[in-house]
Amino acid sequence: MKKLTNLLVALLATVSVAAADTDGIMTKGVVAGLDSLTADEIRTERLKQSHKIIYVGDGEKASDDSIARTVALFYVDQYRHFQDPLAPYFLFMSKDAKLAMGIGGCIRMRAWGDFDGSVPVNGFIPYMIPVPRDPDQMKRIGGTPAGSALFFKIIGRSDMFGDIIGYIQCDFSGPDNVGFKLKKAYVTISDWTVGYAATTFSDPAAEAPTIDGGGQNGKTAHTDLLLRWQHEFASHWEAAVSLEMPKSQVDADGVLTKKLDDYLPDLAAFGQYNLPHNGHVRLSGILRTIPYRNLVTGSRKTVMGWGVQASTVFYPVNRLGVFGIVNTGKGYESYLADMSIGAYDLVADGSTPGRLYAPLTLGLNFGLKYNITQSVYACAALGRVGYYPDYKVEGTDYRYGLYGAFNVFWDMSPRLQVGAEYLIGSRHNFNGEHNHANRVDFLFQFSF
């Protein structure tokens, strides 16, 4: 009991320091306040100063600059999502700072209560809201450890190849939210990445922070086996292009149409202008080749799918972050959060039996993040997905969905976070029927 008491006292002391520290003095050095850095930059500096480095090997220890450069590589991730684990607390590093390894993760617990309409899944997904309104699906409580994760990252420096980074991450999801599932596994050598990673067409950094695991319904999110080239030009410009294994979702009925295996990779690319405080403006695109068989004529058909996306994150003032994503296209729906629930890459042409085509979809996401202090911030995230088929569809089919999230986070320490959120969303069908849902959810998260 005495040990438990001491542990609680230590935890309370940590929380008190985190709450009181609102503008800038750290135990291992001075970190500038919100007058010159954003809260995210301050948090990163706190984390860098808190690492426990265990040196291995022989020889003299490298200079502080070399060590700092290697540690900084643990924070280099163009595709990091707000909900991804932080850099590991403990790092193993060779004395010459040319090789480093970290094992980290996060323990994440979410709990929620639905009222005045509910969503029958863990993520607050407008597509899944029951329509028409069902009086037996008005209230629901739930909780999940989904999103708790473990990862391993190793960094090497080679005179021939430059920086070499290997990364593997698994999280708990799947059946009952406790299945251990591979989320990412890739190797980056200089400008090249090969492995299982976030699609080049996505921009996770431009998504506003949410507690909800589903996030904004108009975002693009996909994990693919890919080969990517990505390069930074001068000080502001960056570009990437990748070949990605396709996972097309085709609404073939097996009577008039038949789904065929994909046979050509998706081609994705982006161009980006980097802004101060880790902000950016990005234009992305994707081209897809989607095959099917017309069973009426017996012929094999191929439809070209495409998508374009403009996205940004920037800070007009240090306390305020602005997030935005706009995307549209035909045949890219399996990349789009709400539409990926169904088979919308190719759908039936109502006027010609046996023909499939790629319908038009539009996704919108906007968000704000305001830091009340360095450790306490509030966010708003809005999303809309609209489906625009060329031909008449069933009245019960999804027409558009709306998403809204309003939350407050408190970083009790650089690695301990709690939060609360209110969610509201609605689904609207082509026959005019619609329904809405409301949710309050809570977060407890510890990263290590």
C-alpha positions, 0 to 999 in steps of 0.5 A: 500500500505504501508503494501504491501511495508513493506512486499516486503522489508522484503521478499527482505531482506530474499532473500538477506540473503539467497543468501549471506549466503553460508558457515555457520552462522545462527541467532540461532546458528552456523551451520557447513559449507560444509567442514563438512556437506552436503548442505542437512544436513545444510538445515535440521539444518536450518529448525530445528532452525527455528521452532516456538514451541507452548507449551500446558499443565501444568507442567515444560517444558522438557529439551532441549534434549527431545524437540530436540529429539521430533522435530527430529522425524519430519524429520524421513522418510525413504521414503521421496521424494525430492518433498515432503513437508518439516517439518511444521514451527509451532509445537504444543508440550506438555510441557513434550515433549511426544506429538507433532503435526504439520500441514504443506504443500507446495504451488508449481507452475510449468510452462513449454514450449515444443518445437521440440516435445511435451508431451501431459501430465503434467509429462514429460513421455517418454512413452507418446511421440507421435510416429510417429512424428506429426507436429501438436504436436511440441510445447505446453505451460502449467502450474499446481499447482499439487503437492501443498499439505497439511499434518498433523503429530502427534508424541507421545512417549509411555513407552510401545510402543515407538514412535507413529507417525501418518501421513496423506497427501493430494495433489492437482491433479486429473482432471484439477490438482485441485482435492484434493486427498489422497496421504498418510495415515499411522500410525507407532508404533515402527517398524510397519507401517500400512496404505496407504504408499510408497511401500517397493520396492521403494527408493525415496531418491535414485531418483535425484532431478527434477522439473518435477513431473514425474521424472526419467522414470526407478524409481519404484513408488507405493502407497499401503495399507500395513503392514510393519515391519522395523528395524535398526540393530546396527548402519549401517544395516536396513531391512524391509518386508511388505505385500501390497495390489496388483494392477496388470495390465493385458493385457487381451482382454476379448475374449481369456483371462480374468483379474481376481481379485487379491487374494494374497498380494504382498510381498516386502522387502529390506536390507540396509547399511547406509552410512555417511551423510544420504546415503545408499546402498539398495537391494530390492525385490518383489514377486507377484501372478497375476491371469487370466483366459484362455478362450480358455481352460476355466482354471484359471491360476496364474503367479508368478511375481518378481522384484529386485532393487539395489539403492544408494545415497552417497556423495563422497565429501560434495558438490556432491551427487550421485544417482542410481537405477537399477531394473529388473524383470517380472510382476512388470511393474505396479511399474515401472514409464514408464511401469505403463502407460500400462498393462504390468504385464501380456501380451499375448503369441503370440504363444499360444492363451489364454496364458498370461505371465510376460515379462522382463523389465529393468529400469536404473536411474542415477543422480548427484547433485552438490552444488555451494553454500549451497543454489544453486545447479545443478542436472542431472538425466538420465533414461532408461526403456527397454521392452524385451518380449519373443514373437513378439509384435505389431510394434507400441508397446513401446520398450524403452524410454530415459529421461534426466533432467538438472536443477538448484535450488535456496533455497532463504530461507530454505522454499522458492525455485525456479528452472529451468530445461531442459528436453529431452526424446524419445520413441522408438517402435519395428518397428523402429519408434521413436520420441523425445521431449524437454521441459523447465520448471520452479518452484516456491515453498513455504513450511510452 
